[in-house]
Every structure is written in C-alpha cells, then in structure tokens.
Amino acid sequence: MYENIIEAKNLKLTYTIQSSFSLKKVFTKKELDRKLSKIEALRGVSFTLKNGKNLGIVGTNGSGKSTLLRVLSKTFAPDTGSLIINTKKSQLLTLGAGFIEDLTGRDNLYLNALLLGIPKYDLDNGLVEEIIEFSELGKFIELPMYTYSSGMKSRLTFSVAACIQPDLLLLDEVFSVGDAHFRAKSTERLNQMIHSDNSVIMISHETAEIEKNCENALWLHKGEVKMEGTSKDVMKEYLEFTKYVK
C-alpha cells in the first residue's frame, strides 16, 4: 500500500467564460459582445493526504473548494501541475449530480458502481438490492431519473457511496440528506465511513464538523492555499479571518 493516497503539486485550473451577452443586441442585429473572461479557480494548489487520514477543506464562497474536489475526482483536468491518486476506487459525493436523466435509477446505480470498479458479479449478488433498500426508493428505482425529485436523487447518490464505501471519499457539503428519518440514518452511516480506515476529504461550512472529523485542514482563498495544518489551528485562523469578510 502507498503511504499517500493523494499527491497534488502546483495544480492550476482556469475557467474561460463568455460575458456580456445582450438579448437586445440580438434583436437589433448589433454586433454581439463576445469578450471572454478568465477565472483562475486554482492557483498552484499543493498538498498530500496519507492513506486512512481525513482532510477538511474550508474557504469562503468562490475560493476553489468544489473545483479542487472535481479535479481530485478527475471530473475536471488541471491545466498544469501533477496529481497522483493511488486508488482506482474513489467517489465524489455531491448530492443529486452525476446521473443520466433518461436512464432509470437502477441503471444509474449500476453505471455509477461499475465506474467505481465494483465487479458486476458483486452487484448482481446482493449489492444492488442492498443499495436500493438503503435508499428506500422502492418502486421508483425502475423509473427514469428525470421523474425524481432532488431529494430522491440525493438518496440514491448517497446510498451508492454508503454501501460501496470507496477507498477515497470526496464529500461536498453532504451533511443534510432527505427527510428527518433518512437524514439521521445517512448521518450515522456517514460518520461510520469518516471514521473507518478509508480516506475522506470533506468540504463543509460547518467548521465544527471539520474539527470533529478531520485531523488536518486546508484553507483555500481565491484559489490558493492560505494555510494548512491541524484542523484546530486552521479553524482558529479561518474563523478569525471570516469576521472581517462580508
């Protein structure tokens, strides 16, 4: 087993967006403003995460937290820098995302699990039914995803991760899932996953959750690492900083 499950060095990612679209100019046939603007979402982010350890990521809105998780999940590719993930079994848990709307819940479940490297044999021999039972979706599992409410999508997303338990779990603000009953059940399972031998990276605006569940924390600000250290030390500095941020 590798000592580090993640080794990230100098990760940079820039978004290019088109600004100033004018509907008035379309109807008046005037030349459209096609100026492009760039947003530096990540500006040289480096860190390592040891196997079996948890890392909290904090920062104000727009600091690059979710972008970093998407790079770590390989949903996005960095423009420059190097990233080594020493496992093929990782999952980004951002509720309600990553589904193909025209497929049924069951089909999406299979697809999600297979992409995580779960053998079809395991899925066909009880694992799929375990996931469906945990989700409590019942007959709705056979319906296409476009018929699902956001809460139902959240249940299915969480249930796949909860029952498969990947080596590396990336959590993007997922401490509130479904109704009160399901939220209590999911919180209990989530705590089990966080305190297992697997590795977890979590984003949360609830700083108490970071201190409780993570040994270390990473503070991002405007796409850069402002501070890295024990969660207690980072939270202290971060909370002091946010007193002066409007």
N, C-alpha and C positions, 0 to 999 in steps of 0.2 A: 504493500500500500504506500502511496505517495505521502510525504509529510504534509504538503499543502494541496488542498483541493482546488484553490484558485490562486493564480499568479497573474496579476494585472500590472502592466507597466506602461505609463505615459499614454493612456487611452484618450484619444481626441475624436470628437464627432461634431460635425457642423450641419445644421439643417439649412436648406435653401428654400425660401418661400416667396411666392409672388404677392406683392402688396398693392393696395390702392386700386382694386377692381371697382369700376364705376358702371352701374347699370345705365345711368343717364348717358354715358358716352356710347354705349351700345346702341341705344335708340336714336341718338343724334348722329350716329356714324362718325363720331370723332375718334381720333386715334386713341387706343387704349393705353393706359399707363402700365407697362409691363416690367416695371422695375423689380428686380429681385433683391431680397434682403437675406442676410445670413445671420443665423443664431448659433453661437458656439455653446452647444449643450454640455459638452465635456471638454475640459481644457487641461489635459495632462494628468489624468487620474491614475494613481498607482497604489496598490495595496496587495497583501497576501492574506489568505484565510487558511488556517490549518484544518486538517481533517477532524471532524467531530466538534468543531467550535462554531459559535454563533456570532454574527456581526450585525449590529444595528446601524442603520443609515438615517441621518437626520439632516434637516435643512429647510429653509423657507421655500414657499412655492416657487417653481421655476429654477431651482438650484441644480437640477440634473439627476435627481434621485431615481425617478422612474426610467429615465433614459439609460442610466447605468444598469439597472436590473434587466432591461431589454437587451443590452449588449451582452451581459453575462449569460442570458438565456439564449443568445445567438439569434434573437429575433432581428436585431439590428447589428450591422457590422461597423466597427470603428473605422474612421478614416485612416488613422495611423495608430501606432502602438502595438503591443503584443498582449495576447490573452491566452493563458493556458488553463483549461478546465480539466482536471484529472478524474472525470467520471463521465459516462455517457447517459447516466440516469439522473437528470436534473429537471426541475419543472418550475416555471414561473406561475405563481398563483395570483392572478389579478382578476377579480371576480367578474364573470359574465363575458370574458374575452376569449378569443381563440376558437370559436365554433364556426362550422359551415352551416349557414342558416337553413339550407334546403334538405340537409340530412336529418335523420331522426336523432333523438337523444342517445339511443343505443349505438347508432353508427358513429356518432361523435365520440362516445365513450371509447369504443374500440380504437378509433383513429388516434385519439389522444394517448391511450395506453401503449399502442404499438409504436408510436413516435418516441415514447419513453424507453423503448427497448424491452417491454414486457412481452414474453412469449405468448403466442396465440393459444398454445396449449393451456397455459395458466388461466387465461381469460375465459376459455371455454369450459374450464373445470372448476367453476365456482367463484372466480374473482369478479366477473361481470355482475353476477347476481348479488354478490356482497356489496359492490358499489351502488347498485340500484336500490338495494334495501337500505343502505345508509342514507341515500339521498331522499328517500321517502316520496319519490315521484310517481310510483305506481304505474298505472296505465299510460301516463303522459310520456314515459320513456320511449314509446313507439311513435310519438308524434314528431313532426319536423320542428326544428329549433325556432323557426320564425313564429310559432304559436306560443312559445314560452314567455313568461314574464321575466323581468330582470332577476327577481328573487329565485325563480326556478333555475335559471341559468347559473346563478351563484351556487345553488345547492349542488348541481351536477359538477361544476368546476371543482368545488371544494371536496366533494365525495371521491372523485378520481384520485386527487392528491392524498386524501386521508387514508384511503385503502391501499394505495400502492406504496406510499412513503418513499419517495426518491432519496438518493444519497445527498443531493443538494436541493434544498427547497428555497425558492425566492418568493418572499411574501410582500406584496404591495398593498398595504392598508387593508387587511382582511380579518379584522377582529370583530366584524359585525356581519353575520351571515343569516339571512332568513328571519323567521319569526322567533319569538322568545324561546320556544321549545327547541328548535333547531339550532339557535344561537348558543344555547347552553351546551348542547351536545357537541357542536363544532368547536367551541372554545375548549372543552375538555380534551377533545382529540388533538387539537392544535397544540395545546400545552404538552401533551404526550410526545408529539413529533418534535417540538422545540427542544425538549429535554432528553431526547434519545441520543444515540451515538452518531446520528447523521449531522450534516452541516446545514445551518439556516442563515440566510441573510434577510433581514426584515426592515421594511420602511414603516414607520408609524409616527404620527403626530402626537401620540400618547407617549410622552417621554418616560412615564413610569413603566410602560411595557418594555421599553428598551433596557432600562436599568434592571428590571426583574429577570429578563430572559436572555440578555446578551452580556458576555464577558467584556467585549470591546465594542467601540462605536466609531463610525466615520462621519464626519461633519462636512457636507458639501455646501459650497457657497459660490453661486454664479459659475458652476461647472468645475470648480477647483476644490481640492481637499484643503479645507481650512484647519482641520485638526483631526488627529487620530490618536486613540489611546483607550484607557479603560472607560467603560460606559459611564461610570460615576464622574470621572474627570471631564469627559466630553459634554455630558449633560449639564454640568455645572456652568461651563463656559457658554454653551449654546443658549441656555435659559437666560443667562445674563445678557447675552447679545440680543435676544428677541425682545427684551424690554424696551429697546430703543428702535426697533424696526416696526414701521407702520404698514 
